[in-house]
Amino acid sequence: MSEMDEKVLDEAMESSTEENASETKEDENVTSTEETAETAENADAEASEADSEDPDKKKSFFKKKKDKKDEQIEELTDKVKRQMAEFDNFRKRTEKEKSQMYDMGAKTIVEKILPVIDNFERGLAAVPEDNKEDAFVVGMDKIYRQMLTVLEEAGVKPIEAVGAEFDPNFHNAVMHVEDETLGENVVAEELQKGYMYRDTVVRHSMVKVAN
């Protein structure tokens, strides 16, 4: 074999070796690229999974916080409702106590005025028929009637007695009389007039009861 042939052969072998090395390098590059792509895909998938899990965790975390806040709001709301109910009960109780105190005070005043009314009635009843037209007597009668009107406007009214059936809640029997014209247990005569303040008896009527 000549030197020229050997040289050509060497160049061919070198060229083949370089091609093989280039192919090998390309294969390695492709494999590396594929592995890198696969790694990136796996990383993306893991990140996606992590992201998909994180919102739930965050949601669960915030949900717990929200539930706790809602519980606090409910507790405060219940507390406010209880306090409002207690205040309303206190207001009603106070108003009732004030009303009772007012009624007690008014009843006390009425009790003190009733003897004055009794004296007016006794004085007017003792006036002779000939003097009932006197100016003084007429003036006293007007004052008496004015006092009755004021008491009536304040809620004071006399208790019906004569001709009514005896009722121990309103009448105080001090005498019993025989009277065939009246039914049994009927008030025959009123000795002292009784009065009521609204629905409360201020003074019972002092009466005679027929048997």
PyMOL commands that set and color helices and strands:
alter all, ss='L'
color gray80, all
select helices_A, chain A and resi 3-125+129-131+135-153
alter helices_A, ss='H'
color red, helices_A
select strands_A, chain A and resi 156-158+171-177+186-192+195-197+200-203+205-210
alter strands_A, ss='S'
color yellow, strands_A
deselect
rebuild
show_as cartoon
